[in-house]
Amino acid sequence: MTTRSTARNHLLRLIEDRSGNFGVLTAILAVPLLLSAGMAVDYTTATAKRLNLQALADSAALAGGSTFDGTNESEAKEVAAAYLKAHSEGLPDDNAFDVKMHGQTLEVSLNGSYDNVFMDIVGRTSLRSLSRLQRLAP
């Protein structure tokens, strides 16, 4: 037999041999599967925190809007800002908020970022979140 036919026979035997494929495929797929599961955990955690941020913006807008009577715009903004400061323990460290009045509308904006654990492996260190709510005062 020539070297070419011997190499061909070895290659065909390797392709046809099915023993050990499970171990090889498991080793190859373990990293992407674990990474995707970790990304799902990071995304779910960030989504839950974003929902908490939205609930806080809702509550602050309701607190400020309930005190607005058409003449006390600054008081309504102060009440909303005070509510946000009083409940800031659940906010991210780099949280920033803004309270504005546009006519009869009180707008509360919150933004921040949440650190990732698994997405950091692929270069995504944090997820940004922005929650904005407008409430029409009575």
Long-range contacts (C-beta under 8 A, 24 or more apart in sequence): 35-118, 35-121, 35-122, 37-118, 38-117, 38-118, 38-119, 38-121, 39-118, 39-119, 39-122, 41-117, 41-118, 42-116, 42-117, 42-118, 42-119, 42-127, 43-119, 43-127, 45-114, 46-114, 46-116, 46-127, 46-129, 49-92, 49-114, 49-129, 50-129, 50-131, 52-90, 53-91, 53-110, 53-112, 53-129, 53-131, 54-131, 54-133, 56-84, 56-87, 56-90, 56-91, 56-110, 56-131, 57-108, 57-109, 57-110, 57-131, 57-132, 57-133, 58-133, 59-83, 59-87, 60-84, 60-87, 60-97, 60-99, 60-108, 60-133, 61-106, 61-107, 61-108, 61-133, 61-134, 61-135, 62-135, 64-99, 64-106, 64-108, 64-135, 65-106, 65-135, 65-136, 65-137, 65-138, 68-101, 68-104, 68-106, 68-137, 68-138, 69-138, 70-104, 70-137, 73-101, 76-101, 76-106, 76-137, 77-101, 77-106, 80-106, 80-108, 84-108, 84-110, 92-129, 102-134, 104-136, 104-137, 105-134, 105-135, 105-136, 105-137, 106-134, 106-135, 106-137, 107-132, 107-133, 107-134, 107-135, 108-132, 108-133, 108-135
